[in-house]
């Protein structure tokens, strides 16, 4: 057989093809992340679209596609990608954060508050986006309270903005 192949050993085609597919997924995913960080949202969308064509069950690609779509202010599509990421993996933490931002963009603050509360409930205390999430929650809850004609509840304020109890002497 090797003589018929010109001295080359046969290649295990299924595993070779699978390896090349995994390599392309990783390459396109990394390109998408770079483009997302560079705020080149359309290029990121193109990369994540290819990743999802190759691996539609990859929740991280759904989440990053959602963030790229937020960058282009396509909030309904972004919401759909965050929801699909959560359908694939319920504990995909950054999907809750992105879903909250997309819902805010759609003007659905009560749902945004719910998604962000889920994020803050699940996020570890040292999560780098936790303080930003808590600030967004405070802002959204205050806005909802204003819309209802009531003052923002003290518990909804971020810890740094809450009045401190007087020290006992």
Secondary structure, DSSP 4 states (H G I P E B T S, - for coil): -TTTTTTPPPP-HHHHHHHHHHHHHHHHHHHHHHHHHTT-HHHHHHHHHHHHHH-TT-HHHHHHHHHHHHHTT-HHHHHHHHHHHHHH-TT-HHHHHHHHHHHHHTT-HHHHHHHHHHHHHHS-TT-TTHHHHHHHHHHHHHHHHHHHTSPPPGGGS-GGGSPPPPPP-
